[in-house]
Amino acid sequence: MADRPVGPSRGPSHGPLGIIAGSGSLPRRLIESCRARGRAVFVVALEGEAEPETIADARHAWCRLGAAAKALRLLRDNGVTDLVFAGGVRRPTLSAVRPDWRAARFFAKVGYRLLGDDGLFSAIAKELEIEGFHVVGAHEMLDDTSTVPEGPLGCLEPNAEAVADIARGVEIARALGALDIGQAVVVQQGLVLGVEAIEGTDALLRRCAGLRRAGPGGVLVKVEKPGQETRIDRPTVGPQTIRLAGEAGLQGIAVEAGATLLIDRNEVIRAADAAGLFIVGVRVA
């Protein structure tokens, strides 16, 4: 899809919200939320990540991941000062990024290979603030129903064995997060079937489908990393998570209450109930 012509925004006086769009449906949710509030948007859609149908009817331009100078120019040319990151982005090798001069200068300063994802996100947020942008979290642009509350969301609740697996999963996920490795773990009957690393939650669930043991299914536990840069990356659950959890033979999903984004809330709850999965928000100390 070709870039749309870009130019100064004629939107509200506070200017359009800039959206850096990756994969998944979160960019679409943000576009719809801004429209409901009467706020213009301008989307920088990341090539190979953003799905064309999610941003097709919004003012947008396509940009490859390593073209930082182009992305900054597009945002400024379109009057963006507030900026939000939405959707998944697979972290490639530095050579695959093909950084332009601006990205190369940033990577030389922060040490791309030495940072975990959260360390990299924090460095990106600071660099954008130096450039004059105000980075906001996706949760700040959505309504209150976008964050998972404490307790069960659907018709089902975890039994005693699942509660024990959740407690074990929270302990392990927090330890992983403290090392800036991942946010999620799958636990079945006290056994760790898999932990999330660079592959992401969807790939973790696909991998664990072939590792399940006989008996009651396991639980996906997903929590925020300690000190996580929540403006760019928050634990997120959507319909795809429910589908893959069902295919992996899990009993349910436990996520950190107050910290996890819920994409398409009604659809998530309907799909979880239909699949016989519980989904529950838990408080994490």
GILINVEN-V259682 format. One line per field, one symbol per residue. psi: psi as a letter, one per 30 degrees, with the letter a starting at -180 (. if undefined). A space follows every 10 residues. Layout:
psi: ???
This chain:
psi: klklklakkg alffllkkjj kalafeeeee eeeeeffgkl lkkjkkkfek keffgeglkl lkklegieee eeeeeefggk ekkkkklkkk jlleefeika eeeeeeeeef ieffkleeee eeeeeeeeee fgljklkeff gllfffkklk lkeafllkae eeeeeeeeee eeeeeeefgh elflkkkkhf kjellkbffl eeeeeeefeg fkllaklakk kklkkkgkif fejlkkkaee eeeeeeffgl eakklkkffk kjkieeeeee eeeefhklkk kkkk.
